[in-house]
Amino acid sequence: MVPVNAPPNTAATTVAPPPSSARAKRSNLSDVLPLTPLQEGLLFHATYTDQELDVYSIQLVLDLEGPLDAEALEAAADELLIRHPNLRAAFRYRSNGDPVQLIPRAIELPWKRADLRSLSPAEQEREADRITDEERVRAFDVARPPLLRFALLRTGENTHRMLMTAHQMLFDGWSMPIVVQELFVLYGGRGDQLPPVTPYKSYLTHLSSRDTQGGEDTWRRVLDGLDGPTLVPGGSQDGKAELPERHIARLTVDFTTRLGEFARERGLTLNTLVQGAWARVLANLTGQRDIVFGSTVSGRPPELPGVETMVGMFINTLPVRVDLDPAKSYGQILAELQNQQTELLPHQHMSLNEIQRLAQSGELFNTVLVFENYPLDPDAMADPAPGLRVTGVQAKDATHYPLSLMALPGERLRLDVHYAPSSYSAEQAASVSDRLVHTLRKIVDEPDRPFAQLDALLPGEQRKVLAMPSGPNFPDELNDVVQRVRDFARRMPDVQAVWDGETELSYAELAGRAGALSRSLAERGIGPGALVGVLAAPGARFVTAVLGVLGSGAGYVPLDVNAPDARITGLAEDAGLALLLADEAHTEQGARCAQEVAGAAPPVVTLDDRYEEPDSLPPPRGADDDLAYVIFTSGSTGKPKGAMVHRRGMINHLLAKVEDLNLVAADGLVHNAPVTFDISVWQMLCPLVSGGRLRVVGPQIAADPAELFGLVDAERITVLEVVPSLLRTALDSWDEGARIPELTSLRRLVVTGEALPSDLCERWFGYFPGIPLVNAYGPTECSDDVTHALIRTSRELVSVRAPIGTAVRNTGLYVLGDGLQPLPAGVPGELYVGGTGVGRGYLNDPRRTSHVFIADPFSTQPGARMYRTGDRVLQHPDGRLEFLERRDHQVKIRGHRIELGEIEAALRGTPGVTDAAVDVTKDGRGEGRLVGYLVGEAEPEQASATVSALLPEYMVPTAYVRLDALPLTPNGKVDRKALPAPELALAGSGRAPRNTRERLLCRAFAEVLELDEVSVDEDFFALGGQSLLATRLVSRIRSLLNTEVPLRTIFESPTPEGLADRLTRSAPAKSWSSTRPTTPTPSPPPSPAAPSAPSCAPTHTTTTSTPHPPCRGRRARPSCCTRTICSCGR
């Protein structure tokens, strides 16, 4: 027990004296002190985590030689605690939540002794190491002092190992040699030679007097405009504490000297050099430019007398911000960093929590750099007391960060990379260390070179991370799609080529009809360089039109029959169509739109069934570089972009699909994508160039998982493609009891259009473990998919997202930084695509083209270009890519690529709307929905009507929020993080259900739409429903009412009341299993029993006489909006 006879001296800044002198006499409490900022953080962690393993301890290990008096050493330690009362501290929260450290008058200092002399040298070493590690990790209870313990291990007659273990809240690294020095001075009986103690409390008093307002202003300015936190992957996955491991790099004497000379020449500190290099390493690990990491500062104010010999916790961990501006040189970046650090010197007392509050951020970083400059000199400790000699010194420290760097200056600069073993392997830590040293060399070798031009790769690494274009070692058999179809027409004229549920075409009929159209177009002067619009429903005639246009040498422009007339007219005008082909059902619509085209209106020609013998046809026209098609995608300026794809790129992509999916003449594929979606190209043409069967389905079947998957065995489908949202709907319905299809003929399920979550893959393999998934990714601008990932089992999934795979044939994939420098594997960067599939750019839009179609610096082909995707990805060590996020405001909704700026531009065109923004919110299933934010007097109904008249259905927001003004960042940009979420529970304002059936239907509507309640007269689509949600509604009705409702019925009767009436009046609904064919059928001929494809005219228009409440804050659409069933579930 350590007695302390000093009178109580409670700090006036913390707590008042006890209420009575009698209580004070009984109390063991000597003092109550406040905490330093770092102590506050450590107390939180120590209180929050109840772990047996203590990662917040520090340990000094001394191997001693010479006669040692153990009792005298223990007595010296007791005297040490009398000299420094703060070493007796306990840490607690007061009842009002304030943290304090309590200093008791007396405390018993724990010692552990062990005699290891009876053990063999090897056993002795193992036991000593075991006890050392045990002492290090045994947790302290910070509320029960002391937070310091000793152990003395006797290893020989005159050899000992002394362990001093303390919680980090007691003292810092600078204090450690002072504690040891004083301990052995006291042990030697020379305590009177020690100088008077400068109490730690004087530092705490000094800390409370610092300029808070000035510090806040400075930190706020330094962190202004910060992009966000810098967080490397890491942290124990199960939340358990773990001791870090480390990788040590020692620089040579020459290189260390060179670094010091460079720093002096530039007026920098060695610490600044290391900080700048560490920022580059973190940029590599995170893919960020604006980097923040923690740095430990000494915290000892030089103006405080005696501060250099004080014992206690002075250090503080503060953010270091480094903007790695690609246009600046490393010399400039380092100079700015040092100036920043100099500016912050007077404000290093600020709490990290307070700084994060000023930055309006949570965790700013999860890495820390410690530049050790405290005087732990082993040589100075060699003879601590008369007769004793130190033969070994180890200082062990730890942080709770997954990755940290400790720099120890000396003749050879030592760089220790500490890492959490659950997050990083020894190989990865070595790579981090290598990159740090590589960066330091780059700094001194090329200090004035722009940062963007500095190579981020280690020597020899580029060839490993750049996926260069590669193709087959033999000439391609396929040179022309139309000619290949004609070849099959000659070899197998009567074999079925296309079947759309109403019309069947053999290869001979398809080639003959397409050839007749090609001749007709050529006679009209249509040929290479011309663009022909195709306005037709998905089906045999649309396929014929595409082949006919391609055979003429022209390129085709698919148009959506369900789009507003204004949209069709605008696209026809932008494309400069030479002619517009339309099927009979849409000829009038085409003529109406063509008449509105500014300038010369394109002639409108109705598709017919004219046929010519394939052998009598002239050769198809069109060269490799001629356009195959132009597909318009959403544009950020409010104007769609026409992506031009040449024939060479289209054919390369078709061959990639044929090769990677192993397509042969026995295969049957479904064309279920919208014709304006790029994947429709391969769905249409791949079966035809491989001699297989093409099954075209209408939008109703495409949107209904039961019908779509039901086609597989009934029509011997071997390859099917869906978007993840439709796959999720199918899996949900099977989970809820819907009939699970057999899928015995299906070889591959291709998933594309959106990021594929791993959980969907796992659920799919739960039902169909023998059917692999192919995750496909690619931009329209590069002829569609540029990667394929074949996923055979869920064991191949290593992230929450399924990999997008590796490059398809003749395609280059480059993961690059802001300066177009290749990035190492595992480092997020932007994906660039090179190779054959890169298209010609945007139609009549050189400005946009030049922004994203740029010279390919990695290609050996003269004039080669690469495409900037705007997608952030990372490359795994096995070469497979993983999609992370978009870099801009482009999103995907139900597979459609959407620029939010195009919707915002349309909203701003509404009379009464002064400003607008659009964002995406996630529903309960994690799927995106568009939300419009309106400033001005216009009602949401007006804005929605405007957008519906200009844009496709999938680009119309399903909820609106009215604001007085859009929230802005300090830089004047829209602060999307501050946009309020729409309120989702305002439905249910109409009539209540009258019976059990209506009540259950209202419940089903509300659950699927995620609303509190729905009235019997409210329209499913006016409340935000769409085709995929309609399929979920069918599943929910099946569960609640035990009845089967065809999907079409939801569109025909979209209110609970109307649906209940339909169910009452109709005969008992047949189950899906009773109508689904039970055995595969041969190539099905046209017959009344085959599912019919509906026309592509709108299948549902919301018209209700019951007024809805305002749709502000609702997942809702006003009654003037049209809802259509979308193909392929989009």
MIVEXTOR-339616 format. One line per 5 residues: number of its first residue (from 1); for each residue x, y, z of C-alpha. Coordinates in steps of 0.5 Angstrom, whole numbers, plus 500, padded with zeros to 3 digits. Layout:
NUM	X Y Z  ...
//
This chain:
1	500 500 500  503 507 498  501 512 504  500 519 502  500 524 507
6	499 530 503  493 534 504  487 534 500  487 539 494  481 538 489
11	482 542 483  477 548 483  476 547 475  473 540 476  469 538 483
16	467 542 489  470 539 496  466 534 500  460 537 503  463 535 510
21	470 535 514  468 528 517  467 525 510  474 528 507  477 525 513
26	474 518 511  475 519 504  481 516 500  480 521 495  486 526 494
31	484 530 488  480 530 482  483 532 475  480 533 468  482 529 462
36	486 531 456  483 530 450  486 524 448  485 521 455  477 523 454
41	478 518 447  481 513 451  476 513 457  471 512 452  474 506 448
46	476 503 455  468 504 457  465 502 451  469 496 449  469 490 455
51	475 486 452  479 481 456  485 483 451  487 490 452  490 494 446
56	491 500 450  497 498 454  504 500 453  509 496 456  517 497 457
61	521 490 457  528 491 461  533 485 461  537 486 467  544 484 469
66	547 484 476  545 483 483  538 486 484  534 487 490  527 486 489
71	524 489 495  528 495 494  525 495 487  518 495 489  519 500 494
76	522 505 489  516 504 485  512 506 491  516 512 492  515 513 484
81	507 514 485  508 518 491  512 523 487  507 523 481  500 523 484
86	497 522 477  500 515 476  495 513 481  489 515 477  483 512 476
91	478 514 470  471 515 471  465 519 468  461 523 473  453 522 474
96	453 528 469  457 525 464  463 529 465  470 525 465  474 525 471
101	481 522 474  480 521 481  487 521 485  487 516 491  491 518 497
106	494 510 498  494 505 493  497 498 493  502 497 487  501 490 484
111	508 486 483  508 479 480  515 475 481  517 469 478  523 465 478
116	525 461 472  532 459 474  530 451 474  528 451 467  532 450 461
121	534 456 457  529 454 451  524 453 456  526 459 460  525 464 454
126	518 461 452  516 462 459  519 469 460  515 471 453  509 468 455
131	509 472 462  511 478 458  505 477 453  500 475 458  502 482 462
136	501 486 456  494 484 454  491 483 461  486 488 461  486 494 466
141	479 496 469  480 504 468  476 505 474  480 501 479  487 504 480
146	493 503 479  493 503 472  500 501 472  503 494 474  510 491 474
151	513 484 474  520 481 475  522 475 472  528 472 475  532 468 469
156	539 467 473  543 468 479  544 475 477  539 476 471  532 479 471
161	527 481 466  523 487 469  516 488 466  513 495 466  506 495 464
166	501 501 464  495 504 461  496 509 455  491 514 459  497 514 465
171	503 517 461  506 517 454  512 515 450  516 521 452  514 520 459
176	517 513 459  524 514 460  523 519 465  519 514 469  525 509 468
181	530 513 470  527 516 476  525 509 478  532 507 478  535 513 482
186	530 512 487  532 504 487  539 507 488  537 511 494  539 517 491
191	532 520 491  534 527 494  538 528 487  532 528 483  529 535 481
196	523 537 484  517 535 481  513 539 476  506 537 478  502 534 472
201	496 538 474  499 545 472  499 542 465  492 541 466  491 548 468
206	495 551 462  491 546 458  484 550 460  487 557 459  488 556 451
211	485 560 446  478 555 444  475 560 439  482 561 435  483 554 435
216	476 553 432  476 558 427  483 555 425  481 548 424  475 550 421
221	478 553 415  484 547 415  478 542 414  473 547 410  471 543 403
226	473 536 405  471 531 401  470 526 406  473 521 411  479 517 409
231	478 510 411  482 504 409  479 497 410  480 494 416  478 493 423
236	476 486 427  470 483 423  467 480 429  469 486 434  474 483 438
241	480 487 440  486 484 437  494 486 438  497 489 431  503 486 428
246	508 490 424  512 490 418  519 493 419  523 497 414  530 500 415
251	532 505 410  540 505 409  544 510 412  545 513 405  538 514 403
256	536 517 410  542 522 410  539 524 403  532 525 406  535 529 411
261	539 533 406  533 534 402  528 536 408  533 542 410  534 544 403
266	527 545 402  526 548 409  522 542 411  522 537 417  523 530 416
271	516 529 419  513 533 414  516 528 408  514 522 412  507 525 412
276	507 527 405  509 520 403  504 516 408  498 521 404  500 518 398
281	500 511 400  493 512 403  491 515 396  493 508 393  489 504 398
286	483 509 398  483 512 391  482 518 394  485 525 393  483 529 399
291	487 525 404  486 525 412  490 521 417  491 522 424  498 524 427
296	500 524 434  503 531 437  507 531 443  502 536 446  508 539 451
301	507 547 450  514 549 450  512 556 454  510 551 460  516 551 465
306	519 544 467  514 541 461  520 537 459  521 533 465  513 532 467
311	510 525 467  503 524 464  499 524 458  501 530 454  500 527 447
316	494 528 442  492 525 436  490 530 431  488 530 423  493 531 418
321	490 533 411  493 533 405  490 535 398  494 531 393  492 536 387
326	494 532 381  497 539 378  502 541 383  508 538 384  510 534 391
331	515 540 393  509 544 393  504 539 396  509 538 402  511 546 403
336	503 547 403  503 541 408  508 544 413  505 551 413  499 548 415
341	502 544 421  505 551 423  499 554 423  496 549 427  501 549 432
346	498 553 437  492 549 437  494 542 438  490 542 444  484 541 441
351	480 535 442  479 530 436  471 530 437  471 537 437  475 538 431
356	470 532 428  464 536 430  467 543 427  468 539 420  461 536 421
361	464 529 420  464 523 424  470 519 424  475 523 420  480 517 419
366	482 510 421  490 510 420  495 514 424  502 516 423  506 517 430
371	513 520 429  517 518 435  522 523 437  522 522 445  528 520 448
376	528 513 449  535 512 448  538 505 450  545 507 451  543 512 456
381	539 507 460  545 502 459  547 503 467  541 505 470  543 504 477
386	550 502 481  552 494 479  546 494 474  546 493 467  541 493 461
391	542 488 456  536 489 452  530 494 451  523 493 448  518 498 448
396	511 495 446  505 500 444  499 499 440  493 503 437  486 501 435
401	487 503 428  487 497 423  493 501 419  498 505 422  505 508 421
406	511 509 426  517 512 424  523 512 428  529 517 426  536 515 427
411	542 514 423  537 509 419  530 511 419  526 506 421  519 505 418
416	514 500 422  507 499 419  503 496 424  497 492 422  491 488 424
421	492 481 422  484 480 421  484 486 416  491 485 412  496 480 411
426	503 480 412  504 480 404  499 486 404  503 490 410  510 489 406
431	506 492 400  504 498 404  511 499 406  514 498 399  510 503 397
436	512 508 402  519 507 401  518 508 393  514 514 395  520 517 399
441	525 516 393  520 519 388  519 525 393  527 526 393  528 524 385
446	522 528 382  520 533 387  518 538 382  514 533 377  506 534 377
451	504 529 382  499 526 377  505 524 373  508 520 379  508 513 378
456	504 509 383  506 502 381  512 499 384  518 497 379  515 491 374
461	508 492 377  504 495 371  504 489 367  500 485 372  495 491 373
466	494 493 366  489 488 362  491 489 355  487 487 349  487 480 347
471	483 476 342  484 469 339  490 467 335  486 465 329  482 470 324
476	474 471 326  469 467 322  464 472 323  465 479 319  458 481 317
481	451 479 321  447 479 315  451 475 311  452 470 317  444 469 317
486	444 468 310  449 463 310  444 459 315  438 460 311  442 457 305
491	444 451 310  438 450 314  433 454 311  427 451 315  430 451 322
496	426 456 326  430 463 327  425 467 331  419 466 335  415 472 338
501	409 468 341  405 470 334  410 470 329  415 465 327  420 466 322
506	425 460 319  432 462 317  430 463 310  424 467 311  428 472 316
511	434 472 311  429 474 305  424 479 309  431 482 311  434 482 304
516	428 485 301  428 491 306  435 492 305  434 492 297  428 497 298
521	432 502 303  438 502 298  433 504 292  431 510 297  438 512 297
526	439 509 304  446 506 305  453 507 309  453 513 313  445 514 314
531	441 513 320  434 509 320  430 510 326  426 503 328  419 505 331
536	416 498 333  414 493 338  419 488 340  418 482 335  419 478 329
541	418 485 325  423 489 329  428 483 328  427 484 321  428 491 321
546	434 491 324  437 486 320  434 490 314  438 496 316  444 493 317
551	444 490 310  443 496 307  450 499 310  446 504 314  446 504 322
556	439 503 326  436 508 332  431 504 336  426 508 339  421 506 344
561	414 506 342  412 508 349  416 514 350  412 521 350  412 524 342
566	416 529 344  422 524 346  421 521 340  421 527 336  427 530 339
571	431 523 338  429 523 331  431 530 330  438 529 334  440 523 330
576	438 526 323  434 520 321  434 519 314  428 515 314  423 512 320
581	421 505 319  415 503 323  410 497 324  403 498 322  401 499 330
586	405 505 330  406 508 323  401 513 325  405 515 331  411 515 327
591	408 520 322  406 524 328  413 525 331  416 526 324  412 532 322
596	414 535 328  422 534 327  425 541 325  427 542 318  426 536 313
601	422 531 316  424 524 315  419 519 311  416 514 315  415 507 312
606	411 501 314  414 495 315  411 489 311  412 482 310  415 483 303
611	420 477 301  426 475 296  430 469 295  436 470 299  440 467 293
616	438 473 289  440 478 294  446 483 293  451 482 298  450 486 304
621	453 493 305  457 496 311  465 496 313  468 495 320  468 502 321
626	461 504 319  456 505 324  452 499 326  447 503 331  446 509 335
631	443 508 342  441 514 346  442 515 353  441 520 359  445 526 359
636	447 530 365  445 537 361  438 535 360  439 533 353  440 525 351
641	447 523 348  447 518 342  452 513 343  455 511 336  457 504 336
646	461 501 329  460 494 326  467 492 328  465 493 336  458 490 335
651	461 484 332  467 483 337  462 483 343  457 478 339  463 474 339
656	465 475 346  458 473 348  458 467 343  465 465 346  464 466 353
661	457 463 353  459 457 349  453 459 344  451 453 339  446 452 334
666	442 448 340  441 454 344  435 458 345  436 465 348  430 470 350
671	430 477 347  427 481 353  430 487 354  427 494 351  430 495 344
676	433 502 347  437 498 352  444 496 349  443 489 351  438 488 346
681	443 488 341  446 481 343  440 478 345  437 479 338  443 477 334
686	447 472 338  442 466 337  442 468 330  449 468 328  450 462 332
691	444 458 328  440 458 335  433 460 336  431 467 338  425 468 343
696	422 475 343  417 476 349  413 482 350  414 487 356  409 484 360
701	412 477 360  419 480 361  416 484 367  413 478 370  418 473 373
706	413 467 373  412 468 366  419 469 364  422 463 368  416 459 366
711	419 460 358  425 456 360  423 449 360  417 450 356  421 453 350
716	428 450 351  431 456 353  438 455 355  441 462 356  437 468 360
721	439 475 362  435 479 367  437 485 371  438 484 379  432 487 381
726	428 482 377  432 476 380  430 479 387  423 479 385  423 472 383
731	427 470 389  422 473 393  416 470 390  419 463 391  421 464 398
736	414 466 399  411 460 396  410 461 388  411 455 384  419 454 383
741	420 453 376  424 447 374  429 450 369  432 444 367  434 446 360
746	438 453 363  445 453 362  447 460 364  443 466 367  446 472 365
751	445 478 370  447 485 368  444 492 368  446 494 376  450 492 381
756	449 485 383  449 484 390  452 477 393  446 475 397  442 475 390
761	448 470 388  447 466 394  440 465 394  440 463 387  445 458 388
766	440 456 394  435 454 389  439 452 383  446 450 385  448 447 378
771	446 453 374  452 458 374  451 466 374  455 470 369  455 477 371
776	456 482 366  458 489 366  459 494 360  457 501 358  453 503 351
781	459 507 349  464 501 348  459 496 344  456 493 351  459 489 356
786	466 489 357  467 484 362  464 477 364  464 474 371  463 467 371
791	460 465 378  459 457 379  458 457 387  457 462 392  464 461 395
796	467 465 389  464 471 393  469 475 397  465 482 398  458 484 399
801	458 485 391  459 480 386  465 481 382  464 484 375  470 479 372
806	475 480 367  476 483 360  472 480 354  476 479 348  480 485 344
811	478 489 350  483 493 355  481 495 362  485 500 366  484 502 373
816	487 509 373  488 515 378  486 522 377  493 523 373  491 517 368
821	497 513 372  495 505 373  493 503 380  496 497 384  491 491 385
826	486 493 391  486 500 390  480 504 388  480 508 381  476 509 375
831	475 504 370  478 506 363  476 501 357  480 500 351  480 496 345
836	476 494 339  469 495 343  471 503 344  465 506 340  466 513 335
841	463 517 341  457 521 341  453 523 335  454 530 333  457 532 340
846	464 533 339  465 536 346  462 531 350  466 526 346  472 529 347
851	471 529 355  470 521 355  473 519 349  481 520 350  487 518 347
856	490 511 350  497 511 352  497 504 353  496 502 346  501 500 341
861	495 502 336  496 508 332  490 513 334  487 508 339  482 511 344
866	480 509 351  473 511 354  472 514 361  467 510 364  466 514 370
871	465 508 375  470 507 381  472 499 381  478 496 384  482 490 382
876	483 484 386  489 480 386  486 475 381  485 480 376  477 480 377
881	474 487 378  469 489 383  464 495 381  464 500 387  460 506 385
886	459 512 380  464 518 380  458 523 378  451 523 379  449 518 374
891	445 512 377  442 506 375  434 505 376  432 498 374  437 497 369
896	437 504 366  443 509 366  440 515 368  443 522 369  440 526 374
901	442 532 371  437 531 365  431 530 370  433 536 374  433 540 367
906	426 537 365  424 539 372  426 546 372  422 547 365  416 547 369
911	413 554 370  413 556 377  419 551 379  425 556 380  430 550 382
916	430 543 382  434 537 384  433 529 384  436 524 388  436 517 389
921	433 514 396  433 506 397  427 503 399  426 497 404  429 492 399
926	435 496 398  433 498 391  433 505 388  427 510 387  428 517 384
931	426 523 389  425 530 386  426 536 390  422 543 388  423 550 389
936	418 555 387  410 555 387  409 549 382  405 543 385  409 536 384
941	403 534 380  405 540 375  412 538 375  411 530 374  406 532 368
946	412 536 365  417 530 366  412 525 364  411 529 357  419 529 356
951	422 523 359  421 516 359  417 513 365  423 510 368  426 517 369
956	420 520 372  421 521 380  416 517 384  416 522 390  417 529 391
961	419 534 396  418 542 396  423 546 399  424 553 400  431 553 398
966	436 547 396  441 546 401  448 548 399  455 546 401  460 551 403
971	463 551 395  456 553 393  454 546 390  448 542 392  449 538 398
976	445 532 396  447 529 403  443 534 406  437 533 402  431 531 406
981	428 524 405  421 524 403  416 522 408  413 515 406  406 515 410
986	401 519 407  397 515 404  390 512 406  386 518 405  381 515 402
991	375 510 403  376 504 408  376 497 406  369 494 407  370 487 408
996	376 482 409  378 481 402  379 489 401  382 489 408  387 484 406
1001	388 487 399  390 494 402  395 491 407  398 488 401  398 494 397
1006	401 498 403  407 493 405  409 492 398  409 500 397  412 501 404
1011	406 505 406  403 506 413  396 504 410  392 504 403  385 506 402
1016	381 502 397  380 507 392  388 509 391  391 507 385  397 502 386
1021	401 506 380  399 513 383  402 511 389  409 509 386  408 502 384
1026	412 500 377  412 493 374  417 490 379  413 492 385  407 489 381
1031	410 482 381  411 483 388  404 485 389  402 478 386  406 474 391
1036	404 478 397  396 477 395  398 470 394  401 469 401  395 473 404
1041	389 471 400  391 464 397  389 466 390  393 467 384  392 474 380
1046	395 474 373  400 480 373  396 483 367  390 484 372  394 489 377
1051	395 493 371  387 493 369  385 494 376  390 497 380  386 499 386
1056	384 494 392  377 496 391  377 494 383  382 488 384  377 485 390
1061	371 486 385  375 482 379  376 477 384  369 476 386  366 476 379
1066	371 472 376  372 464 377  377 461 382  384 463 379  388 458 376
1071	394 456 379  401 458 375  402 451 375  396 449 372  397 453 366
1076	405 452 365  407 447 360  409 441 364  414 438 359  419 441 354
1081	416 442 347  420 442 340  421 449 337  414 451 338  409 453 332
1086	405 459 332  398 457 336  393 460 340  396 456 346  402 460 346
1091	403 466 350  401 472 346  406 478 346  402 485 347  402 491 343
1096	407 496 346  402 501 347  401 503 354  397 498 358  395 502 363
1101	393 509 365  391 512 371  385 515 372  381 516 378  375 520 380
1106	377 520 387  382 526 389  389 524 392  392 528 397  398 532 395
1111	404 528 393  409 532 397  413 527 401  410 521 398  412 515 393
1116	407 517 389  405 520 382  399 524 380  393 522 377  395 525 370
1121	401 520 369  402 514 365  405 508 367  407 502 363  409 495 364
1126	417 495 362  421 490 358  426 486 362  423 488 368  426 495 368
//
